[in-house]
Amino acid sequence: MELAIQVAVTTLQIAAAMAIVLFHVAYLTYVERKVLGFMQDRLGPMEVGFHGILQPIADGIKLFFKEDIIPSGANKIIFSLAPILTLVPALIGFAVVPFGDEGYSFFGVKISPYITDINIGILYILAISSIGAYGILLGGWASNSKYSLLGGMRSAAQMISYELALGLSIVGVLLIAGSLSMVKITESQSGGFWHWSIFKFPAPQFIAFGIYVISAIAETNRLPFDLPEAESELVAGFMTEYSGMRFAFYFMAEYANMILVSAIAVTLFLGGWYAPFPFLEFTWPSPWLWHFFWFAGKIYFILFFFIWIRGTLPRLRYDQLMKFGWKIMLPLALANILITATVLYLMQG
């Protein structure tokens, strides 16, 4: 009986997490169009619903009923599976993202505000998110199009370059926290914003945070690092031959990855579910609600930064992109690890 309840509770947790993520994916597109419209002195979506509030639903219905075209020279199996291979890793990465620390017992079964907590949570996310690059590369190759192939090859090179810097940027946080568990890392930052990893004495990780954010923008193929899509050069890059729901899967994967990297940044650098000041750690009506409020608020701040960057900076040239990744980002990340490790060793001594 207890096992059945545990399975049911876990299933409901997964369903709730996926529903929340997919809702945010849909309306992040609306928010982005509205914010960019405001930055560019225009209105953005206005026709469907009040101030265009139903535009994401209209877009979803349109893509669902759109004709699904497969090019005659394409590898049909890989062409069909590639978008799924990109979307699924973006969604299952949320399995180890903690939204709070308090759990309730229900018929002897503990209900937690996260799906699971494994002692190598951050390695799990890095491993799973790397698979998404294969979906883009395979989609570009299977399309039998020069533009798509160039976009896929660019994406593979870009992700290898910036994933290295992204992975190294979080090593300093792991050294300070002494754990790979996402929950343990967050708990090590309790007690106010001065204990968050980005400010934490004696080895604040503000340089690592900057490296992480820049690498995350490149990993999600967002401007100014959207070279795999590059409309002015490659039409739509690896997505050129896609239409209908397969195109929607790539689109959803990009925005789901944006939310995932923002959630990881909040967990590792910005104190996770903790408020910036201890006196703001309210418990009424429920600590869950307040944990989710602080966690979501920090994610929204980083997502706004993603949109802000898109509306501000021009696209980099490809050689500039690679040079920046290997000659600036990578040495900075290695230097941050060296300095953090040395400072922690001396402080312990």
N, C-alpha and C positions, 0 to 999 in steps of 0.2 A: 504493500500500500504506500509506504513511504517512498519507495523508488518511483512508483507511478506519479506521485505528487511532485517529486523532484524533476522528473522528465517533463511533466506538464508545465511546471514553473519555468524551467530553462527554455522550453519552446516559446512560452509567452514572452520571456525576456528577449529572445532573439527576434521574435516578430515585432515587439515594441521598438527595439533598437533599429531594425531595418525600416520600419514605418517612419520613425523620426528622421532618419538619415535621408530617405527618399523624399520626404516632404521638404526638407531643407534643400536638397538638390534641385527640386522643382522651383522653389521660390527664391533660391539664390540667383537663378537666371533672371527672374523678374527684378530683384533688388539691384543686380548688376546693371541692367538696362536702365533702370530709373536713376541710379547714382551717376552713371556715365552721361545720361541725358542732362542731369543737373550740372555736371562739370562742363558740358559742352553747350550749355544755354539752350536746351530744348526740353521737350516734355517726356519723351520715352513712350512706352505703351500707354494708351489712353482709351481704347475702343471697347475692349472686352471686360465688362464689369466696371465697378467704380474705380476710376483712375487706372484701368487695366489690370485689376487685381486677379482676374481669372485668366490672364494671358497664358500662364504656364499650362493650365488645363487645356486650353484651346490648342496650344502647340503640341501637347502630348497626343491629343485626339487626331490632329492633322498627321503627325508622324506615324501613328498606328495604322491609319487607313491609306497611307501613301504607298504607291507601287514599289515593290521590292525588286530592284533590278540587279542581276548578276551578269557581269561582262562575259561575253562568249569565250574569251581566252583565259578566264580566271580559273584558278584551282577552287572548285566550288565548295569542297569540304572545309578547307582552311579559311577561305573567304568568309564562310558562314560562322565558323567557330571563333575567329580572331576577336570580334567585338566582345564576345562573352568572356574570353580569356583576359580581356582588359578590365571588364566591369566587375567580375566576381572577386578578384584580389582587392579591389578598391573597397568592396563592401565587407568582406570577412576580416579585414584589418581592424574593424571596430570591436571585434570579439574581446580584446584585452584592454580597451580604453576605459578607464574608471571615471564615472561621473560623480562618485561620492564614496564615503567610507562606512556609513552607518547601514546596518542590515537589520531587517525585521524577521522574526521567526513566525512561521505560519504552519501549524500542525507539525511542529518539529523540524520543518524545512526552512533553512535560512534563505531569504530573498535579498540579493545584493543589487546595488545600482550599477552593476557591470556584469557582463556575461560570464567571464572567468578571469582568474588571476593566476598566471603561470610565472614561475620564477625566472623565465627568460622572455618576458613579454615584449621587450623592445627588439630583441633578435627576431622574434616571430614576425613583428610588423615589417622589419627591414627585409626579411626573406620573402614574405608574401607580396609586398609592394613591388619587389624586383620582377615578379612574374608578369606584371602588367606591361612591361617593355616588350615582352615576347608577342603579346597581342597586337601591339602597334607595328612591330617589325614584320610579323607574319601577314597582317592585313595589308601592309604596303606591298609585300612581295607577291601575295596571292592575287592582287588586283590586276596584274599584267598591264600596268601602266607606268610610264617613266616617272611621272609626277609622284605617284604613290610610292614607288620604290625609293626615290630620292628622299621623300618624307620619312619613310620607315628607317632608312639608313642613318639619316640625320638624328632621328629620335634615339636610336640605339647608341650612337656615339655620344650624344648629349647626356643620356641617362647614366651611362658608364662613368663619364667625366664628373658629373655633379653628384652622383650617388656616393662616390668615394669621399668627397668633401662633406656631404651630409652625414654619412656614417661616422666620420672622424670628429665632426663638430659636437656630437653627443657624448664622446668618451669622457670629456671633463666632467659632465654631469654625473656619469656613472661612477667616476672616481670619488666624487663628493658624496654621493648617496650610498655607495657601497653595495648596490643591488641592481639587477636587471629587471626586477618586477616593477611594472608601472605604478602599482598601488604603493609599494615601499618607497619609490622615488618621490611620489607626491607627499607621502607622510613625512619625509625628511625635510619638507619645505614649510611645515606648519609654524605658526607663531607670528605672522606678519610678513609684509612684502620684503623686508630686509633679510628674510630667511629664504626667499625664492632663489633659485639657482643663478638667475641673471644678476643678482646683487649680493649673493652670499659671501661673507667673509670666511676665509682669507683669499678665496680664489673666485671672484665674480666672473660669470660666464657671458658677459655682454658681447664680447667678440664672437664667441661660439654661437650665440643667439643670432647675430647678424649673418654669420656664415650659413647657419641652418635655414634662415628665412630666404636668403638669396638662392640657396641650393634647392629649397622646396619649390620656389617659383619656377626654376629651370626644370625640376622633376615633373611638374604638372603641365609643362608646355605652355605656360602663360607668358603674355607680353611682360618684359621685352625679350623673353627667351622662347618665343613660339616659332622657332625655325622649322620644326617638323611640319607645321601647317602653312605658314608664310603665304598668305593669299596672293600677295603681289609677285611671288616667284613660282610657287608650286600649286596654284589654284586652291586646293584645300589639303595638300600634302597627302598623307596616308589615307585620308578620308575622301579623296576625290571621287572614287567610284562607288561610294556607299550612299544608300538612300533608305528611307523608311525607318523601321525600328533598329536596324543594324547601325545606322548613323546615330540614332538616339542613344544606343548603348555606349558608343564612344563618347558622346556628349555628356551622358550621365556619369561615366567613369571619370572624366576630367573634373567635374564639380564634386564628386564624391571624394576624389583624391585631395582636392583643395580643403575640404572639411577635415579629412583624416590628418593631413600634415599640420593643420591648424590645431587640432585636438592634441597631437603629439607635442607640438610646441608649447601649448598651455600646460600639459602634464610635466614636461621635462624642465621648462625654464620659468614658467609664470605661476607656480604654486597650485596648479590643478584646480580642485574644487574649493580651495581656501580663499577667504576674503583677504583683501589687502591689509586690513587691520583686525586684530583679535576681537575688538568690541563689536565688529560687524558679523560675528559668527552667531547668528540668531538660530534658535531652536524651535520657535513657534511660527507657523503651525506644524512644521516638520523640517528637521535638518536636511532631509532629501531635497526638498524644494529649494532651499537656500544654496545647497551645494550645486544643484543643477543650474540655478540662476547665475552664480559666479562663474561656473565653468562655461556656460553658454555665452555669457557676456564677454569673456576673454576671447572665445572663438570668433564671435561676431566682430570684435575689434581687429583681429588678424585678417579675417575675410575682407573687411572694409579696406585694409591696407593692400590686399591683392588687387581689388578693383581700382583703388586710387593709383597704384603703379601702372595698371593697364591704361588709364586715362591720361597719364602724364609722360611716360617715357616712350621713345621710338624703339623699333626693333633693332637688335644688334646685328652686325654682319657675322657670318658664320665663323670666320677665322678669329674675330674678336671674342665670340662666345667661347670657343675652345681655349684660346689663350688665357682668357680671364679665369676659366675653371682650373687649368693646370698650373699656371704661373703665379696666380694670386690666391685663389681660394684654398687650394691644396696646401701650399706652404704655411698659410695662416692657420689652418686647422691643425697641422702638425706642431706648429709653434705653440698653439694654445694648449695642446696635450702636454707638451714638454714643460711649459711654465706651471700649469696646474699640478702636474705630478710632483714637480720639484717643491713647490710651495707647500703642498699637503705633507710631503715627506719631512720637510724641515719643521713644520708646525707639530707634527707627531713626535719628532725627535726632541 
